[in-house]
Amino acid sequence: MNTSKTFLVYVLVNFGATSVFINKAFVDKHCLNICKLFFLVLVYNMDRTLNEIGQISKMVNIVLQYKTHVEKTLLVVQSLSKQDLILEFI
């Protein structure tokens, strides 16, 4: 479902990230549509401890825009501390 909602987000661009993440609190607050995975994936923090969510079971399909660049992407729903999104830098 396309909600056409627009949000200002706080993003961390991480050179070491292995995927793109969205904060579970942000997803809940804005009632974003989630996609449930058929299998669970264990998740670890950067310090190699198990993340408080423990596993990936949900993703969000959204369109990201920065100035004139627009990109549709699938974000992993994760417990993040301060950021709304973490983007990997390639």
VMD Tcl script that builds the backbone (N, CA, C; Angstrom):
set m [mol new atoms 270]
animate dup $m
set s [atomselect $m all]
$s set {name element resname resid chain x y z} {
  {N N MET 1 A 0.836 -1.166 0.000}
  {CA C MET 1 A 0.000 0.000 0.000}
  {C C MET 1 A 0.886 1.236 0.000}
  {N N ASN 2 A 0.601 2.182 -0.876}
  {CA C ASN 2 A 1.357 3.415 -0.953}
  {C C ASN 2 A 0.665 4.461 -0.094}
  {N N THR 3 A 1.334 4.917 0.946}
  {CA C THR 3 A 0.737 5.903 1.833}
  {C C THR 3 A 1.104 7.330 1.439}
  {N N SER 4 A 2.138 7.499 0.622}
  {CA C SER 4 A 2.607 8.818 0.171}
  {C C SER 4 A 2.914 9.767 1.321}
  {N N LYS 5 A 3.328 9.229 2.458}
  {CA C LYS 5 A 3.713 10.059 3.591}
  {C C LYS 5 A 5.144 10.547 3.408}
  {N N THR 6 A 5.425 11.741 3.898}
  {CA C THR 6 A 6.768 12.303 3.848}
  {C C THR 6 A 7.242 12.560 5.270}
  {N N PHE 7 A 8.513 12.181 5.554}
  {CA C PHE 7 A 9.080 12.354 6.886}
  {C C PHE 7 A 10.474 12.934 6.789}
  {N N LEU 8 A 10.818 13.766 7.753}
  {CA C LEU 8 A 12.185 14.210 7.934}
  {C C LEU 8 A 12.820 13.203 8.895}
  {N N VAL 9 A 13.965 12.636 8.523}
  {CA C VAL 9 A 14.574 11.592 9.343}
  {C C VAL 9 A 16.018 11.939 9.696}
  {N N TYR 10 A 16.484 11.369 10.808}
  {CA C TYR 10 A 17.880 11.480 11.222}
  {C C TYR 10 A 18.594 10.213 10.788}
  {N N VAL 11 A 19.626 10.383 9.966}
  {CA C VAL 11 A 20.288 9.256 9.315}
  {C C VAL 11 A 21.755 9.175 9.715}
  {N N LEU 12 A 22.223 7.950 9.931}
  {CA C LEU 12 A 23.643 7.678 10.103}
  {C C LEU 12 A 24.091 6.947 8.846}
  {N N VAL 13 A 25.088 7.501 8.146}
  {CA C VAL 13 A 25.681 6.809 7.005}
  {C C VAL 13 A 26.906 6.094 7.546}
  {N N ASN 14 A 26.897 4.758 7.468}
  {CA C ASN 14 A 27.907 3.938 8.115}
  {C C ASN 14 A 28.724 3.185 7.075}
  {N N PHE 15 A 30.031 3.398 7.098}
  {CA C PHE 15 A 30.924 2.715 6.159}
  {C C PHE 15 A 30.993 1.216 6.438}
  {N N GLY 16 A 30.689 0.793 7.678}
  {CA C GLY 16 A 30.784 -0.618 8.042}
  {C C GLY 16 A 29.464 -1.356 8.021}
  {N N ALA 17 A 28.375 -0.660 7.727}
  {CA C ALA 17 A 27.056 -1.306 7.735}
  {C C ALA 17 A 26.967 -2.343 6.617}
  {N N THR 18 A 26.264 -3.418 6.897}
  {CA C THR 18 A 26.102 -4.485 5.905}
  {C C THR 18 A 24.718 -4.485 5.279}
  {N N SER 19 A 23.893 -3.540 5.690}
  {CA C SER 19 A 22.547 -3.415 5.148}
  {C C SER 19 A 22.032 -2.019 5.477}
  {N N VAL 20 A 20.755 -1.778 5.192}
  {CA C VAL 20 A 20.118 -0.512 5.538}
  {C C VAL 20 A 19.030 -0.805 6.565}
  {N N PHE 21 A 18.945 0.046 7.593}
  {CA C PHE 21 A 18.078 -0.236 8.729}
  {C C PHE 21 A 17.154 0.937 9.011}
  {N N ILE 22 A 15.977 0.636 9.560}
  {CA C ILE 22 A 15.048 1.644 10.033}
  {C C ILE 22 A 14.694 1.320 11.482}
  {N N ASN 23 A 14.598 2.351 12.303}
  {CA C ASN 23 A 14.333 2.161 13.720}
  {C C ASN 23 A 12.903 1.662 13.941}
  {N N LYS 24 A 12.762 0.615 14.741}
  {CA C LYS 24 A 11.443 0.044 15.042}
  {C C LYS 24 A 10.524 1.094 15.657}
  {N N ALA 25 A 11.071 1.951 16.520}
  {CA C ALA 25 A 10.266 3.003 17.146}
  {C C ALA 25 A 9.707 3.969 16.091}
  {N N PHE 26 A 10.490 4.266 15.066}
  {CA C PHE 26 A 10.058 5.143 13.976}
  {C C PHE 26 A 8.935 4.476 13.179}
  {N N VAL 27 A 9.098 3.186 12.889}
  {CA C VAL 27 A 8.077 2.422 12.168}
  {C C VAL 27 A 6.770 2.421 12.950}
  {N N ASP 28 A 6.856 2.157 14.251}
  {CA C ASP 28 A 5.665 2.126 15.104}
  {C C ASP 28 A 5.000 3.503 15.197}
  {N N LYS 29 A 5.818 4.534 15.401}
  {CA C LYS 29 A 5.299 5.899 15.566}
  {C C LYS 29 A 4.533 6.364 14.335}
  {N N HIS 30 A 5.035 6.020 13.150}
  {CA C HIS 30 A 4.440 6.502 11.902}
  {C C HIS 30 A 3.552 5.461 11.211}
  {N N CYS 31 A 3.330 4.337 11.883}
  {CA C CYS 31 A 2.444 3.275 11.362}
  {C C CYS 31 A 2.805 2.879 9.932}
  {N N LEU 32 A 4.100 2.639 9.700}
  {CA C LEU 32 A 4.548 2.238 8.367}
  {C C LEU 32 A 4.169 0.784 8.094}
  {N N ASN 33 A 3.896 0.489 6.840}
  {CA C ASN 33 A 3.556 -0.877 6.446}
  {C C ASN 33 A 4.793 -1.760 6.510}
  {N N ILE 34 A 4.669 -2.923 7.134}
  {CA C ILE 34 A 5.803 -3.836 7.266}
  {C C ILE 34 A 5.579 -5.091 6.437}
  {N N CYS 35 A 6.683 -5.716 6.048}
  {CA C CYS 35 A 6.669 -7.009 5.359}
  {C C CYS 35 A 7.302 -8.015 6.306}
  {N N LYS 36 A 6.609 -9.096 6.604}
  {CA C LYS 36 A 7.177 -10.127 7.477}
  {C C LYS 36 A 7.988 -11.105 6.638}
  {N N LEU 37 A 9.149 -11.492 7.186}
  {CA C LEU 37 A 10.013 -12.458 6.506}
  {C C LEU 37 A 9.541 -13.880 6.783}
  {N N PHE 38 A 9.866 -14.790 5.888}
  {CA C PHE 38 A 9.515 -16.201 6.060}
  {C C PHE 38 A 10.466 -16.918 7.001}
  {N N PHE 39 A 11.637 -16.320 7.236}
  {CA C PHE 39 A 12.635 -16.910 8.130}
  {C C PHE 39 A 13.248 -15.802 8.977}
  {N N LEU 40 A 13.813 -16.151 10.106}
  {CA C LEU 40 A 14.422 -15.184 11.010}
  {C C LEU 40 A 15.927 -15.116 10.796}
  {N N VAL 41 A 16.498 -13.930 10.970}
  {CA C VAL 41 A 17.941 -13.721 10.827}
  {C C VAL 41 A 18.458 -13.112 12.128}
  {N N LEU 42 A 19.442 -13.751 12.770}
  {CA C LEU 42 A 20.030 -13.208 13.998}
  {C C LEU 42 A 20.766 -11.912 13.696}
  {N N VAL 43 A 20.686 -10.952 14.618}
  {CA C VAL 43 A 21.286 -9.635 14.413}
  {C C VAL 43 A 22.202 -9.285 15.571}
  {N N TYR 44 A 23.380 -8.789 15.212}
  {CA C TYR 44 A 24.361 -8.382 16.218}
  {C C TYR 44 A 24.663 -6.900 16.070}
  {N N ASN 45 A 24.987 -6.250 17.183}
  {CA C ASN 45 A 25.404 -4.859 17.183}
  {C C ASN 45 A 26.843 -4.767 16.710}
  {N N MET 46 A 27.315 -3.523 16.538}
  {CA C MET 46 A 28.694 -3.331 16.078}
  {C C MET 46 A 29.710 -3.899 17.051}
  {N N ASP 47 A 29.356 -3.979 18.348}
  {CA C ASP 47 A 30.273 -4.539 19.340}
  {C C ASP 47 A 30.112 -6.063 19.470}
  {N N ARG 48 A 29.405 -6.664 18.547}
  {CA C ARG 48 A 29.197 -8.119 18.423}
  {C C ARG 48 A 28.292 -8.722 19.497}
  {N N THR 49 A 27.546 -7.876 20.219}
  {CA C THR 49 A 26.533 -8.384 21.144}
  {C C THR 49 A 25.216 -8.523 20.383}
  {N N LEU 50 A 24.365 -9.432 20.836}
  {CA C LEU 50 A 23.080 -9.642 20.187}
  {C C LEU 50 A 22.216 -8.397 20.369}
  {N N ASN 51 A 21.633 -7.897 19.289}
  {CA C ASN 51 A 20.771 -6.724 19.351}
  {C C ASN 51 A 19.550 -7.029 20.200}
  {N N GLU 52 A 18.978 -5.998 20.858}
  {CA C GLU 52 A 17.845 -6.229 21.756}
  {C C GLU 52 A 16.637 -6.818 21.037}
  {N N ILE 53 A 16.474 -6.547 19.751}
  {CA C ILE 53 A 15.402 -7.203 18.993}
  {C C ILE 53 A 15.769 -8.674 18.786}
  {N N GLY 54 A 17.072 -8.959 18.658}
  {CA C GLY 54 A 17.551 -10.328 18.584}
  {C C GLY 54 A 17.586 -10.942 17.206}
  {N N GLN 55 A 16.597 -10.623 16.392}
  {CA C GLN 55 A 16.539 -11.216 15.060}
  {C C GLN 55 A 15.742 -10.322 14.123}
  {N N ILE 56 A 16.017 -10.452 12.842}
  {CA C ILE 56 A 15.257 -9.720 11.838}
  {C C ILE 56 A 14.061 -10.569 11.457}
  {N N SER 57 A 12.894 -9.974 11.544}
  {CA C SER 57 A 11.685 -10.675 11.113}
  {C C SER 57 A 10.798 -9.790 10.255}
  {N N LYS 58 A 11.155 -8.487 10.169}
  {CA C LYS 58 A 10.314 -7.540 9.431}
  {C C LYS 58 A 11.165 -6.576 8.616}
  {N N MET 59 A 10.583 -6.101 7.508}
  {CA C MET 59 A 11.228 -5.105 6.659}
  {C C MET 59 A 10.179 -4.090 6.219}
  {N N VAL 60 A 10.651 -2.927 5.788}
  {CA C VAL 60 A 9.779 -1.866 5.299}
  {C C VAL 60 A 10.265 -1.452 3.918}
  {N N ASN 61 A 9.351 -1.359 2.980}
  {CA C ASN 61 A 9.659 -0.953 1.617}
  {C C ASN 61 A 9.308 0.523 1.476}
  {N N ILE 62 A 10.324 1.383 1.275}
  {CA C ILE 62 A 10.071 2.816 1.201}
  {C C ILE 62 A 10.868 3.462 0.070}
  {N N VAL 63 A 10.544 4.712 -0.190}
  {CA C VAL 63 A 11.285 5.522 -1.154}
  {C C VAL 63 A 12.067 6.570 -0.369}
  {N N LEU 64 A 13.378 6.578 -0.566}
  {CA C LEU 64 A 14.249 7.566 0.070}
  {C C LEU 64 A 14.566 8.660 -0.938}
  {N N GLN 65 A 14.589 9.908 -0.460}
  {CA C GLN 65 A 14.950 11.014 -1.339}
  {C C GLN 65 A 15.905 11.942 -0.617}
  {N N TYR 66 A 16.990 12.297 -1.297}
  {CA C TYR 66 A 17.924 13.309 -0.810}
  {C C TYR 66 A 18.184 14.267 -1.968}
  {N N LYS 67 A 17.727 15.479 -1.813}
  {CA C LYS 67 A 17.787 16.489 -2.879}
  {C C LYS 67 A 17.125 15.926 -4.129}
  {N N THR 68 A 17.878 15.726 -5.222}
  {CA C THR 68 A 17.257 15.227 -6.457}
  {C C THR 68 A 17.384 13.708 -6.619}
  {N N HIS 69 A 18.118 13.045 -5.720}
  {CA C HIS 69 A 18.288 11.594 -5.811}
  {C C HIS 69 A 17.119 10.878 -5.124}
  {N N VAL 70 A 16.475 9.968 -5.841}
  {CA C VAL 70 A 15.351 9.200 -5.313}
  {C C VAL 70 A 15.647 7.722 -5.513}
  {N N GLU 71 A 15.403 6.930 -4.467}
  {CA C GLU 71 A 15.702 5.498 -4.538}
  {C C GLU 71 A 14.691 4.704 -3.719}
  {N N LYS 72 A 14.104 3.679 -4.340}
  {CA C LYS 72 A 13.211 2.772 -3.626}
  {C C LYS 72 A 14.075 1.699 -2.977}
  {N N THR 73 A 13.839 1.421 -1.703}
  {CA C THR 73 A 14.682 0.464 -0.992}
  {C C THR 73 A 13.893 -0.315 0.059}
  {N N LEU 74 A 14.432 -1.452 0.418}
  {CA C LEU 74 A 13.860 -2.313 1.449}
  {C C LEU 74 A 14.734 -2.163 2.687}
  {N N LEU 75 A 14.149 -1.694 3.806}
  {CA C LEU 75 A 14.893 -1.447 5.035}
  {C C LEU 75 A 14.582 -2.501 6.084}
  {N N VAL 76 A 15.595 -2.938 6.790}
  {CA C VAL 76 A 15.445 -3.888 7.888}
  {C C VAL 76 A 14.926 -3.137 9.113}
  {N N VAL 77 A 13.853 -3.642 9.731}
  {CA C VAL 77 A 13.328 -3.047 10.956}
  {C C VAL 77 A 14.191 -3.534 12.112}
  {N N GLN 78 A 14.769 -2.580 12.843}
  {CA C GLN 78 A 15.763 -2.899 13.862}
  {C C GLN 78 A 15.652 -1.920 15.012}
  {N N SER 79 A 16.129 -2.286 16.162}
  {CA C SER 79 A 16.189 -1.371 17.301}
  {C C SER 79 A 17.458 -0.538 17.170}
  {N N LEU 80 A 17.296 0.759 16.944}
  {CA C LEU 80 A 18.426 1.673 16.820}
  {C C LEU 80 A 18.381 2.653 17.986}
  {N N SER 81 A 19.526 3.177 18.364}
  {CA C SER 81 A 19.552 4.063 19.531}
  {C C SER 81 A 19.002 5.456 19.217}
  {N N LYS 82 A 19.690 6.219 18.413}
  {CA C LYS 82 A 19.291 7.614 18.188}
  {C C LYS 82 A 18.837 7.896 16.768}
  {N N GLN 83 A 19.266 7.094 15.822}
  {CA C GLN 83 A 18.970 7.372 14.423}
  {C C GLN 83 A 17.640 6.750 14.002}
  {N N ASP 84 A 17.001 7.401 13.027}
  {CA C ASP 84 A 15.810 6.819 12.420}
  {C C ASP 84 A 16.216 5.783 11.376}
  {N N LEU 85 A 17.316 6.075 10.673}
  {CA C LEU 85 A 17.816 5.172 9.627}
  {C C LEU 85 A 19.328 5.020 9.742}
  {N N ILE 86 A 19.826 3.844 9.347}
  {CA C ILE 86 A 21.260 3.651 9.131}
  {C C ILE 86 A 21.397 3.170 7.690}
  {N N LEU 87 A 22.196 3.899 6.929}
  {CA C LEU 87 A 22.411 3.552 5.532}
  {C C LEU 87 A 23.840 3.084 5.337}
  {N N GLU 88 A 24.012 2.052 4.533}
  {CA C GLU 88 A 25.362 1.594 4.239}
  {C C GLU 88 A 25.974 2.495 3.178}
  {N N PHE 89 A 27.269 2.712 3.282}
  {CA C PHE 89 A 27.982 3.508 2.309}
  {C C PHE 89 A 28.839 2.569 1.475}
  {N N ILE 90 A 28.628 2.622 0.185}
  {CA C ILE 90 A 29.371 1.715 -0.718}
  {C C ILE 90 A 30.415 2.495 -1.460}
}
mol reanalyze $m
mol bondsrecalc $m
mol representation Tube
mol addrep $m
